[in-house]
Amino acid sequence: MMGHSHALTGVVGWMAVVPLVQGTEFLTLSFDLGPGEIIAGSLVCAGAALLPDLDHKSATITRTYGKVTEVLSDIFGWAFGGHRMGTHSFFFAALMGTLVTLLAMWSELAVQVFVFLLIGIALQGLGFGLDKNKAASGVINAMATGAITLALYSAELNYTWLGLAVAFGVILHFFGDMITKMGVPMFWPFWKKRIGQDKGFKTNGPVEQKVVTPLLTIGVVLFSVYLFDWSTLLPEY
């Protein structure tokens, strides 16, 4: 799927699991997710849902932070065997989830920086900016990302769930790609067969443009209505 579809999948995916995990405990983590955590988790998942495509030179995430992500793209492509190989696997999801969990345990500042980067990637994937003006798009993205990150920081959110959200976003990505014609080697490096190859729809084809993306957009709207108590969130006049 294309970057915007993956980003939307991340948003919808996080919103969909909130009612299922709310008030539960998992791996010593307690899920007490308020509006801030729902928003942060949705954006983190949206950004993480683009991470696997860092192995592709022209992907949305590769273009997001210029030379930095371009160099990372070369490294990821080399380390994981090229596009839609190792980064589209449970191994990569577990690796990213573990690294981010360790990051969260190591430094609060590192967590805020990582959240900032993922939000920037998410907004780029969701299409916030100007496609024909890269400079203006970069400024818009940076300002919006900074404002959102600062607002979330001010809310003093608990990011103990960050690693799980990142792993979940990665899994959503390759499940999304699994239903396209290329398929994904989800059990790489132990089994490199592409699951779903030649059985799905064409990437950025009519099905994705006219069915998948609109349905995901509707999902965001419906879950937003369901999850948030807008009567208390909106200002009174």
N, C-alpha and C positions, 0 to 999 in steps of 0.2 A: 504494500500500500504506500501511498504518498505520505509525506511528512505531516500534512494537516490532518489526514485521517488517523495517523498514529497518535498525534497529540490529542485529538478528540477522544480517541479510545482510552487514553490515560485518564482524562477528566471523567468520562462516563464510568470507567472501571472503578476508580476510587469512590465516586459517589455511590455506586451500586453496592460496594462492600461495607460502606459505613453502617447501614442499618443491621448488617449481619454481625459485625464485630463490636458494635457499640455496647459498652458495659461489660465486655468479656476480658479475659486474660489469656495471653498466648506467649509462651517462652519468657515468662516473668514480666511481660509487658502488659500494662493495664490500658485498655482503650476507652478513654473518656474524651470523646471528640466533640468539641464545640464548633461554632461557625469558623473560627480561625483555623483550626486543624483541618476542617473539611476543605476550606479554600487552599490552604498550604499543601495539603495532601493531593488535591486535584492538580495543582500546578507542578508539584514535584513528580507525580506520576506521568503527567503530560511530557515533561522534560525527559524523564527516564525512558519513556516510550520511544524516544528518538535516539537514545544512546547506541543501540545496536547498529544503526546506519552510519556510525562514525567510521566504519570500514569502507565507506564509499566516498569518493572524492567530490562528487557533486551533490551530496545529500544536504538537506536543510541544516542539520546540526554542524556539518563540516564548514558551512559558509557563515555560521553564526558569529564566531569570534575570530575571523580572519586567519592570519598565519598560525595562531595558536592551535585552533581546531584543525587546520589543514595539516600541520605537522603531526598532531595526534591521529588524524585519519590515516596517514602513511604508516604510523607505528601500529595502529590497530589492524589495518589491512594486512601488514606483514605478519604480525603475531598470531592472528586468528585465521589465516589462510585465505584472505580475500573476501569479497562481498558475499553476504548471506552464508557465511560459514560459521566460525566459532562464536561470533558475537550474537548469533541467532540460536542460542542453545541454553539449556538449563544450567550448564556449567558456567556460562557467562553471567546469567542471572544470579546464581549463587555467589560467584566471585564479586560482583558489584555490590550485592547486598551485604556481604561480609565486610568488604573494604569500607563501605559507608558506615556500617555499624561501629567499626573500630574508630573511624573518624569522629563519630558522634561521642564516643567514649573518651577520645583524646583531647578535643578542643571545641569549646562552644563557638569560638571565632571561626574555626574551620568549617563548622556546620553552617554558620550564617553565610560564609563565602560560597559554599557548595550550593546552598539553597538559592542564593542570588544567581549563580550560573545556570542552575536548572530552570529557574523561572524565566531567565532570558531566552533559553533554548525553547521553552514551552511557548512563550509569546511569539517567537519567530515561527515556530511550527504552526501555531494557530492563525498566523497571518496578520499580526499586528505590525504595521509598518507600511512602507511604500516600496513596492517591488521594483519600480523603475528608477528609484532614487536611493541608492545604497547608503549614502551619507545621511540623508534625512531619516531613512529607516533605522539606521543605527542609533541615531539620537533619540528617536521616539521609543525604540526598544529599551535603551539604557535608562531613560527617564521613568518609563513605566515600571521597569524591573526594579529600579532603585526605590521608587515610591511604594511598591507592593512589599518588597523585602523589609523596608523600614517599618511599614504598618504592621507586618507580621511580627517583627522583632519587638515592637512596642507592646504587642499583645502578650508577650512573654510565653510563647508557645512551648510545649514540651515535644521535642523532636526525637524521643526515644524510638519512635516507629519509623524513622527516616530510612533505615536500611531495608526494612520490609517493603516500604513504599517503592523504593528504587527497584528492588528485585521484581516486585509485582508489575511495575511499568515495563521492564525489560521483557517479562513473560508475555504481557499483553501485546508487545510489538511483534514477537515472532509468531504468536498465535494469529495475529492479523495477517502476517505475511504467509502463513501456512495455507490460507484459503485463496492465495493467488497462484498463478501458474508455476512460479519458480519453486514454491515450497521452501521448507527450511530443515536443516540438519539438527533438530532439537536435541539429539543425544550425542552431538559432537563432544569430545574427540573419540568416544568409544564406538560410535556408529555414525558414519557420515552420510547415510542415505537421506535425501531430502523428502521429508514427509509432506504430502499434498502436491508434489510436483505434477504439472500438466493436468490438474484436476479442478483448479479454481478459476477465478476471473482474472482478466488482464489488469495489471497495475495501471491506475489512472485511466481505466477504460470506462465504458458507460455504466457498468454495475457500480463501480466505486463512486463515480461522480453523481449519478442520479438515484442511487439507492443507499449505499453505505454511508456516505458523508451526510446526506440529509437526515437519515435515521439517527446517526450519532448526535447531530445538532439538536434534534428534537429530544433526544435522551438527556442532554445537558439541561435543556429548559425544564423538562418534567421533573428531573431530580432536584433542580434548584428550587422549584415550587414545593416539592415534598420535604426536603431536608431543612430548609430555612424558615424560621418564623419571621416572615417579612414585617409583620405588624410591630415587632419589637426592634427590628433592625433599621427600618426606614425612619428618618427624622419626622417629628410631628410639627405641623404648622398651625 
